[in-house]
Amino acid sequence: MEPEQIPQLIAQIALADPRVRREDPTERRAQILMWAGILADVPYDTALQYAQEHYRQSTWPILPAEIASRWDAAVRDRMSRHNGTFEPTVHPELDPDDVAGYLGALRDDRQAVAVGQTAPSEVKEITAGPAAEEAARRLAELGSYVPQHVDDVLDKYRPIKAARRAAIQAGQPDALAVPCSYCKAPAGKACRINRIDGDGAVGRRDRKTPHPSRLDDARTAQNGATA
């Protein structure tokens, strides 16, 4: 917001709350300077909107910090959803070797998102549109950070992980996602069988399958998440 817009903003707010505007000329100038510094990054229309929303819900005088804080939160939200990548087709005028032009265009794009002039370009948009089916096929083939056929080879060396993935792919609950209330195995660890030998020593080994009560708990958790 430009400093010369601050008096108009305060005048607009004073229509709803006369307490906001200073009457003494010296105090009024100081108030304008203070508000101008705090709201330098906030567009005028946005600041006025925030003030209107404030007085719709509150009878307390609004502070410039409330406007600035809401703006900063909105900027953080937009930038957190923006993938930050540069789309060359949006700038056909740029030479591929023009590094300075590229950086300038990238800064302008991000600034436009930050101030709300352009909607954030979210990562999920990559899998939308005409490429959605192909993207889904490739994700299903990969399955994880390694191709599916590599996982299949490794499964015999890690049966617990293989069983968890198979259950998830079949739409069944992942029992190891929850702790076991029977043997007290923590989440992510296999259920255990405790044994006591003739000398009273306690031995323990992993079960190949989870306890039935753990499956029930996992199914309950899955149904709750779905709901």
Backbone bond lengths (Angstrom), bond angles and torsions (degrees), N, CA, C in turn:
res aa  C-N    CA-C-N  psi(-1)  N-CA   C-N-CA  omega(-1)  CA-C   N-CA-C  phi
1 M - - - 1.445 - - 1.524 109.12 -
2 E 1.322 116.41 136.94 1.454 121.05 178.69 1.531 109.85 -76.55
3 P 1.350 118.18 146.24 1.474 120.02 -178.44 1.520 113.53 -56.00
4 E 1.353 116.77 -34.63 1.461 118.76 -178.37 1.531 112.65 -70.69
5 Q 1.336 117.80 -10.85 1.457 120.73 177.40 1.527 112.49 -86.16
6 I 1.314 117.15 -15.51 1.459 121.32 -176.48 1.532 111.94 -62.74
7 P 1.345 119.78 -46.83 1.477 117.73 178.83 1.522 112.69 -56.63
8 Q 1.340 116.89 -39.92 1.455 119.73 179.19 1.524 110.84 -65.91
9 L 1.349 117.28 -39.67 1.460 120.25 178.36 1.525 110.74 -62.13
10 I 1.337 116.57 -46.61 1.463 120.10 -179.79 1.527 110.29 -63.59
11 A 1.338 117.07 -38.16 1.464 120.38 178.67 1.516 111.14 -63.73
12 Q 1.335 116.88 -40.74 1.459 120.68 177.96 1.527 111.22 -64.38
13 I 1.329 116.13 -43.07 1.461 119.94 179.54 1.524 110.51 -65.95
14 A 1.345 116.54 -36.64 1.462 120.70 -178.62 1.522 112.38 -64.31
15 L 1.336 117.84 -20.62 1.456 119.90 175.99 1.521 111.20 -65.17
16 A 1.334 116.09 -28.57 1.462 120.82 177.30 1.523 111.63 -96.36
17 D 1.347 116.41 -28.15 1.463 120.80 -176.24 1.531 109.50 -147.21
18 P 1.349 118.76 91.86 1.469 121.19 -178.97 1.519 113.74 -60.24
19 R 1.344 117.49 -17.41 1.458 120.20 -179.29 1.520 112.76 -64.90
20 V 1.323 117.10 -20.91 1.461 120.75 -174.79 1.527 111.49 -71.79
21 R 1.314 118.08 -38.07 1.464 121.30 -173.20 1.529 110.92 -85.63
22 R 1.328 115.30 131.81 1.464 122.13 176.14 1.522 110.00 -77.78
23 E 1.324 115.91 139.46 1.457 119.59 -178.35 1.524 111.94 -92.62
24 D 1.321 117.07 -33.89 1.462 120.27 179.36 1.526 109.55 -68.55
25 P 1.347 120.17 129.02 1.474 122.03 -177.20 1.519 113.68 -56.32
26 T 1.330 116.80 -40.21 1.471 119.29 -179.87 1.523 110.72 -66.55
27 E 1.332 115.67 -45.35 1.462 119.82 178.87 1.529 111.01 -64.77
28 R 1.334 116.15 -34.73 1.454 119.41 -179.72 1.522 111.20 -65.56
29 R 1.333 116.50 -41.45 1.473 119.29 177.71 1.524 110.61 -63.77
30 A 1.340 115.67 -41.87 1.469 119.41 179.36 1.531 110.40 -65.17
31 Q 1.316 116.01 -37.49 1.464 120.04 178.65 1.525 110.92 -63.88
32 I 1.321 116.49 -43.51 1.461 120.75 -179.60 1.522 110.78 -62.60
33 L 1.331 116.74 -42.89 1.465 120.18 178.86 1.527 111.18 -63.55
34 M 1.331 115.77 -41.23 1.458 119.83 -179.34 1.532 110.83 -65.59
35 W 1.332 117.10 -47.31 1.455 120.48 -179.84 1.532 110.88 -64.55
36 A 1.318 116.44 -37.47 1.472 119.94 -179.68 1.525 110.66 -62.41
37 G 1.323 117.21 -39.73 1.457 120.14 178.91 1.515 112.66 -68.41
38 I 1.337 116.38 -38.59 1.463 120.04 -177.43 1.523 111.91 -74.71
39 L 1.336 116.12 -35.28 1.470 120.67 -173.56 1.528 112.60 -104.30
40 A 1.319 117.41 22.32 1.466 120.55 -175.97 1.526 112.24 -58.95
41 D 1.328 118.01 -33.42 1.464 121.06 -176.10 1.531 113.44 -93.50
42 V 1.327 117.50 -6.51 1.457 120.83 -173.72 1.529 110.30 -93.96
43 P 1.324 119.30 125.04 1.461 120.81 176.16 1.532 111.18 -61.63
44 Y 1.325 115.84 148.20 1.464 120.83 -177.13 1.531 111.47 -58.42
45 D 1.322 116.97 -50.51 1.463 120.24 -177.08 1.522 111.96 -60.28
46 T 1.337 115.90 -36.86 1.468 119.66 179.78 1.526 110.64 -68.73
47 A 1.341 116.41 -42.48 1.465 120.20 178.95 1.523 110.86 -60.82
48 L 1.321 116.84 -42.41 1.457 120.48 179.42 1.529 110.30 -65.80
49 Q 1.317 117.34 -39.55 1.463 120.88 177.59 1.524 111.06 -61.33
50 Y 1.349 116.10 -45.29 1.463 119.55 179.19 1.524 110.79 -61.43
51 A 1.330 117.06 -39.12 1.463 120.41 179.37 1.527 110.60 -64.28
52 Q 1.319 116.67 -41.74 1.466 120.35 178.32 1.520 111.16 -62.72
53 E 1.329 116.04 -42.14 1.466 119.42 179.26 1.525 110.87 -66.84
54 H 1.327 116.40 -34.24 1.471 120.50 178.60 1.524 110.21 -62.28
55 Y 1.329 117.07 -49.60 1.464 120.01 -176.13 1.526 112.64 -76.62
56 R 1.303 117.30 -11.24 1.455 119.54 172.54 1.527 110.59 -71.75
57 Q 1.342 115.87 -24.06 1.460 120.10 -174.46 1.529 113.39 -117.84
58 S 1.339 117.85 -14.41 1.459 119.91 -172.71 1.521 111.48 -138.18
59 T 1.333 115.48 150.96 1.463 121.15 174.72 1.518 111.46 -104.23
60 W 1.340 117.32 3.36 1.459 121.50 178.98 1.532 109.40 -82.75
61 P 1.332 117.51 147.01 1.475 119.49 176.91 1.523 110.79 -61.62
62 I 1.312 116.99 140.82 1.454 120.61 178.93 1.519 110.59 -80.98
63 L 1.315 116.02 145.14 1.463 122.38 176.77 1.526 109.19 -108.07
64 P 1.333 117.63 148.95 1.468 118.49 178.53 1.521 112.31 -60.24
65 A 1.331 117.25 -28.83 1.469 119.91 179.07 1.520 111.58 -62.95
66 E 1.342 117.23 -32.93 1.458 119.95 178.67 1.521 110.72 -65.70
67 I 1.326 116.32 -39.78 1.460 120.48 178.36 1.523 110.16 -67.07
68 A 1.325 116.64 -46.90 1.465 120.73 -178.32 1.523 111.55 -64.20
69 S 1.327 117.00 -38.83 1.469 120.34 -179.22 1.522 111.06 -65.46
70 R 1.333 116.92 -41.35 1.465 119.78 178.43 1.525 110.91 -65.23
71 W 1.318 116.04 -38.86 1.466 119.47 178.75 1.527 110.66 -64.94
72 D 1.331 116.86 -45.22 1.465 120.28 179.77 1.515 111.09 -60.81
73 A 1.339 116.71 -39.05 1.464 120.05 178.92 1.525 110.91 -66.10
74 A 1.331 116.81 -38.66 1.467 120.51 178.99 1.528 110.60 -65.90
75 V 1.327 116.66 -40.33 1.468 120.79 178.57 1.525 110.09 -64.01
76 R 1.331 117.17 -45.54 1.468 120.58 179.50 1.524 110.86 -60.82
77 D 1.329 116.94 -40.30 1.457 119.99 -180.00 1.521 110.94 -64.04
78 R 1.331 117.15 -45.13 1.471 119.48 -179.60 1.520 111.12 -64.24
79 M 1.322 117.27 -43.86 1.463 120.08 -177.39 1.525 112.02 -70.85
80 S 1.336 117.43 -29.06 1.467 119.54 177.84 1.516 111.31 -69.98
81 R 1.347 117.10 -23.95 1.466 121.32 179.19 1.525 112.48 -94.95
82 H 1.325 115.99 -7.13 1.467 120.20 -178.46 1.525 109.92 -88.66
83 N 1.344 117.18 129.99 1.466 118.55 -176.66 1.517 113.11 -75.25
84 G 1.342 117.50 -14.32 1.461 120.51 173.46 1.513 115.51 75.28
85 T 1.324 117.59 6.67 1.459 119.52 -179.74 1.524 110.42 -84.27
86 F 1.311 115.56 163.72 1.464 121.67 -176.89 1.521 108.55 -109.82
87 E 1.324 116.64 126.23 1.457 121.20 -179.48 1.532 109.12 -101.10
88 P 1.336 118.17 105.87 1.470 121.06 -176.08 1.519 113.67 -59.97
89 T 1.338 117.59 -32.19 1.467 119.16 -176.58 1.521 112.45 -66.36
90 V 1.331 116.69 -17.98 1.468 119.98 178.03 1.527 110.26 -75.72
91 H 1.330 116.35 -21.06 1.465 121.11 -177.93 1.533 109.69 -126.49
92 P 1.319 117.65 68.83 1.469 120.17 -178.79 1.523 113.15 -65.65
93 E 1.335 116.27 -15.77 1.465 119.25 -179.12 1.526 112.67 -76.64
94 L 1.334 117.88 -12.76 1.458 120.74 -176.73 1.523 111.57 -83.22
95 D 1.313 114.92 136.94 1.460 121.21 172.16 1.530 108.30 -77.92
96 P 1.339 119.79 135.18 1.465 121.17 -179.55 1.526 113.64 -55.94
97 D 1.329 117.50 -25.06 1.458 120.68 -179.12 1.526 112.75 -94.04
98 D 1.319 117.22 1.95 1.463 120.81 -178.80 1.526 109.33 -85.54
99 V 1.329 116.01 86.78 1.464 121.02 -176.52 1.525 111.09 -64.45
100 A 1.324 116.30 -44.94 1.462 119.79 -179.34 1.525 110.95 -62.32
101 G 1.340 116.51 -41.24 1.456 120.29 178.16 1.515 111.85 -64.87
102 Y 1.333 115.84 -39.04 1.463 120.90 178.37 1.524 110.71 -62.43
103 L 1.327 116.68 -47.87 1.466 120.28 -178.99 1.525 111.37 -63.93
104 G 1.340 115.73 -39.41 1.455 119.04 178.64 1.513 111.79 -64.58
105 A 1.342 116.91 -43.01 1.465 120.68 178.86 1.521 111.11 -65.56
106 L 1.339 116.56 -37.70 1.462 120.48 178.85 1.523 110.50 -64.23
107 R 1.341 116.17 -43.22 1.469 119.71 178.07 1.530 110.67 -63.46
108 D 1.340 116.42 -42.39 1.466 119.82 180.00 1.528 110.91 -63.06
109 D 1.344 117.02 -41.03 1.462 120.69 179.23 1.525 111.00 -61.90
110 R 1.312 116.21 -45.03 1.463 120.02 -178.19 1.530 110.95 -69.21
111 Q 1.328 116.55 -36.60 1.456 119.57 177.49 1.524 110.31 -64.46
112 A 1.336 116.98 -39.15 1.461 120.82 179.06 1.525 110.73 -62.90
113 V 1.325 117.36 -37.53 1.458 120.86 176.95 1.521 110.26 -69.06
114 A 1.329 116.17 -42.54 1.464 120.71 -177.28 1.520 111.79 -60.35
115 V 1.337 117.48 -41.15 1.465 120.43 -176.81 1.522 112.54 -89.76
116 G 1.326 117.44 0.87 1.444 120.53 176.23 1.509 115.55 86.78
117 Q 1.326 118.10 8.65 1.464 120.27 177.97 1.525 111.93 -74.09
118 T 1.348 116.09 -28.39 1.456 122.23 179.99 1.518 108.67 -128.90
119 A 1.318 116.63 139.56 1.462 120.02 178.47 1.525 110.44 -69.90
120 P 1.330 118.00 147.05 1.463 120.24 177.26 1.516 111.59 -58.95
121 S 1.332 116.62 142.64 1.460 121.62 174.86 1.524 106.91 -94.76
122 E 1.331 116.13 102.98 1.451 120.89 -173.32 1.519 111.73 -88.42
123 V 1.330 115.62 149.51 1.458 121.75 -176.77 1.517 111.50 -58.81
124 K 1.334 117.28 -37.23 1.460 119.57 -176.65 1.516 112.13 -62.98
125 E 1.354 116.90 -18.48 1.453 118.79 179.03 1.527 112.21 -66.85
126 I 1.334 116.68 -19.11 1.457 120.45 179.46 1.528 110.41 -64.14
127 T 1.336 116.47 -31.20 1.461 120.22 -178.40 1.522 112.12 -97.62
128 A 1.329 116.94 14.78 1.460 120.05 179.06 1.523 109.78 -103.17
129 G 1.322 115.99 169.59 1.457 120.59 175.21 1.516 112.60 78.02
130 P 1.325 117.10 -153.63 1.469 121.65 -174.34 1.524 113.89 -61.19
131 A 1.345 116.97 -25.27 1.469 119.48 -176.89 1.519 112.87 -88.05
132 A 1.336 118.39 1.05 1.460 120.95 -173.88 1.528 112.14 -59.27
133 E 1.332 117.18 -45.27 1.466 120.39 -177.22 1.523 111.38 -64.54
134 E 1.329 116.55 -42.41 1.462 119.97 179.50 1.518 110.93 -67.02
135 A 1.344 116.46 -40.19 1.462 119.82 178.76 1.519 110.86 -63.51
136 A 1.338 117.61 -42.04 1.460 121.10 178.63 1.523 110.95 -63.20
137 R 1.342 116.49 -39.79 1.467 119.94 179.65 1.519 111.12 -62.98
138 R 1.326 115.72 -43.29 1.470 118.89 -178.50 1.520 111.35 -69.41
139 L 1.337 117.36 -38.69 1.459 119.47 178.17 1.527 110.85 -64.38
140 A 1.334 116.63 -39.18 1.465 120.12 178.38 1.523 110.83 -65.61
141 E 1.322 116.11 -35.73 1.464 120.43 179.85 1.516 111.25 -69.81
142 L 1.338 115.61 -41.04 1.459 119.21 -179.79 1.517 110.98 -71.03
143 G 1.322 115.95 -52.79 1.455 120.10 177.68 1.509 113.70 76.91
144 S 1.308 118.73 -31.10 1.454 122.79 -179.46 1.516 107.45 -162.49
145 Y 1.321 116.89 -153.87 1.456 120.32 179.93 1.528 111.98 -75.80
146 V 1.319 116.55 -10.14 1.457 119.96 177.63 1.526 107.93 -123.62
147 P 1.335 118.81 153.93 1.465 120.87 179.61 1.525 111.85 -58.30
148 Q 1.311 116.61 153.71 1.457 121.74 -176.79 1.521 111.79 -60.66
149 H 1.341 117.47 -38.21 1.468 118.48 -176.81 1.529 111.41 -67.48
150 V 1.353 117.00 -26.92 1.469 119.67 175.94 1.525 109.82 -72.00
151 D 1.347 115.72 -41.27 1.463 119.35 175.80 1.524 111.03 -58.63
152 D 1.318 116.76 -39.35 1.463 120.43 -178.66 1.526 111.10 -62.48
153 V 1.329 116.68 -38.24 1.467 120.40 179.31 1.524 110.84 -68.89
154 L 1.330 115.80 -37.73 1.461 120.26 -176.55 1.525 113.32 -79.30
155 D 1.329 116.65 -14.97 1.462 119.69 -174.11 1.525 113.24 -58.02
156 K 1.345 117.41 -34.56 1.467 118.41 -177.24 1.523 111.83 -68.83
157 Y 1.335 117.09 -17.54 1.463 120.71 178.46 1.526 112.17 -94.74
158 R 1.308 117.49 -9.11 1.459 121.13 -179.74 1.528 108.75 -142.38
159 P 1.305 117.08 69.91 1.474 121.63 -173.94 1.525 113.88 -61.37
160 I 1.331 116.35 -32.13 1.468 117.95 -178.59 1.520 110.68 -66.43
161 K 1.320 116.48 -46.40 1.467 119.99 178.88 1.527 110.31 -64.46
162 A 1.332 116.87 -39.25 1.463 120.34 179.14 1.521 110.94 -62.32
163 A 1.331 116.50 -41.55 1.462 120.19 -179.80 1.523 111.01 -65.87
164 R 1.335 116.70 -38.73 1.473 120.03 179.40 1.530 110.29 -64.56
165 R 1.334 116.30 -43.92 1.464 119.35 -178.42 1.525 110.84 -67.12
166 A 1.326 116.16 -39.07 1.463 120.09 179.94 1.530 110.59 -63.93
167 A 1.330 116.30 -39.48 1.461 119.86 179.73 1.524 110.95 -65.03
168 I 1.327 116.11 -43.07 1.457 120.36 -179.68 1.519 110.98 -64.84
169 Q 1.340 116.33 -43.63 1.463 120.20 -179.49 1.527 111.67 -65.09
170 A 1.334 116.72 -28.27 1.458 120.87 179.41 1.523 111.98 -87.31
171 G 1.327 116.48 1.57 1.456 119.95 179.71 1.517 113.29 80.34
172 Q 1.336 117.34 11.76 1.451 121.95 179.78 1.529 110.18 -90.96
173 P 1.318 117.40 158.85 1.467 119.49 179.32 1.522 111.84 -67.54
174 D 1.318 115.85 144.17 1.465 121.77 175.51 1.519 107.10 -87.30
175 A 1.324 116.44 102.16 1.461 120.69 -174.23 1.525 112.18 -60.76
176 L 1.334 116.97 -33.89 1.452 119.71 -176.38 1.524 112.95 -78.35
177 A 1.325 116.48 -0.77 1.467 119.43 177.25 1.521 111.50 -75.08
178 V 1.342 116.90 -15.57 1.456 121.26 179.42 1.528 108.60 -123.54
179 P 1.326 118.91 155.62 1.463 120.12 175.66 1.523 110.88 -71.31
180 C 1.307 116.08 158.76 1.468 120.76 180.00 1.524 109.25 -92.79
181 S 1.307 116.12 123.14 1.465 120.12 -179.79 1.529 111.81 -77.29
182 Y 1.356 116.66 -13.77 1.463 120.01 -177.05 1.533 111.44 -87.86
183 C 1.352 115.29 -54.68 1.471 117.93 -177.28 1.520 112.72 -101.93
184 K 1.357 116.99 -1.24 1.467 123.47 177.90 1.531 113.59 69.31
185 A 1.324 117.54 19.64 1.468 119.56 175.29 1.539 108.74 -67.09
186 P 1.316 118.18 133.93 1.466 120.01 -179.33 1.528 111.31 -72.61
187 A 1.309 116.16 164.81 1.457 120.83 177.75 1.526 110.13 -59.05
188 G 1.328 116.03 137.51 1.455 121.30 -179.85 1.519 113.46 91.36
189 K 1.342 117.88 -9.96 1.459 122.06 -179.81 1.529 109.92 -112.96
190 A 1.328 115.18 147.72 1.465 120.08 -179.28 1.520 111.02 -67.33
191 C 1.325 115.85 154.00 1.461 120.31 173.60 1.531 109.61 -64.10
192 R 1.334 115.05 155.05 1.460 119.55 -172.32 1.519 111.72 -120.61
193 I 1.317 114.29 153.68 1.458 121.85 172.70 1.526 106.86 -115.59
194 N 1.315 115.63 119.69 1.457 120.44 -179.87 1.536 109.26 -96.47
195 R 1.341 115.98 134.73 1.459 120.97 180.00 1.521 109.60 -131.61
196 I 1.322 115.88 147.01 1.466 121.20 176.86 1.528 107.82 -120.04
197 D 1.339 116.42 121.24 1.471 119.09 -178.14 1.524 110.66 -82.28
198 G 1.308 116.02 -176.59 1.462 121.33 -176.28 1.509 113.33 -62.35
199 D 1.327 117.46 -25.81 1.463 120.29 -179.53 1.530 112.06 -89.77
200 G 1.315 115.88 3.64 1.465 118.78 178.86 1.511 114.04 87.30
201 A 1.341 117.96 2.92 1.465 120.51 -179.92 1.529 109.29 -76.94
202 V 1.295 114.41 140.69 1.461 120.37 -179.25 1.519 109.84 -91.15
203 G 1.318 117.04 125.70 1.457 122.05 175.95 1.523 109.98 -113.95
204 R 1.281 115.99 159.80 1.466 119.53 -176.35 1.516 109.36 -148.76
205 R 1.328 115.58 139.06 1.451 120.36 173.42 1.532 108.91 -142.66
206 D 1.317 115.32 158.97 1.459 119.99 -178.16 1.524 111.21 -79.37
207 R 1.308 115.29 141.80 1.465 120.77 172.16 1.530 109.39 -80.72
208 K 1.318 115.81 148.03 1.460 119.52 176.68 1.527 111.17 -76.38
209 T 1.315 116.18 -24.55 1.460 120.72 179.15 1.526 109.04 -127.11
210 P 1.320 118.20 150.21 1.465 120.07 179.20 1.516 112.05 -73.00
211 H 1.316 116.56 158.22 1.455 120.45 176.35 1.537 109.67 -65.18
212 P 1.329 117.68 146.11 1.470 121.19 -179.00 1.524 113.19 -55.17
213 S 1.332 117.06 -38.24 1.465 119.53 -179.49 1.530 110.93 -65.00
214 R 1.325 116.37 -30.79 1.469 119.50 178.78 1.525 110.22 -70.89
215 L 1.309 116.59 -37.98 1.461 120.05 175.69 1.528 110.92 -61.73
216 D 1.336 115.66 -41.08 1.464 119.40 178.40 1.528 110.54 -63.23
217 D 1.339 116.91 -42.15 1.467 120.67 179.54 1.523 110.63 -64.28
218 A 1.332 116.46 -40.27 1.463 120.28 179.81 1.525 110.50 -66.28
219 R 1.330 116.35 -39.13 1.468 120.61 179.28 1.534 109.99 -65.58
220 T 1.322 116.56 -39.84 1.462 120.54 177.77 1.522 110.38 -63.48
221 A 1.350 116.59 -43.49 1.463 120.85 179.86 1.516 110.79 -64.88
222 Q 1.347 116.81 -39.38 1.467 120.69 179.63 1.534 110.30 -66.41
223 N 1.298 117.15 -41.69 1.469 120.13 179.77 1.518 110.76 -66.31
224 G 1.333 116.11 -36.74 1.462 119.19 177.76 1.501 112.10 -66.59
225 A 1.354 117.39 -39.93 1.454 120.67 178.53 1.516 111.33 -66.86
226 T 1.329 116.53 -38.21 1.456 120.86 178.61 1.516 111.00 -65.59
227 A 1.330 115.58 -41.87 1.460 119.61 179.39 1.510 111.16 -63.87
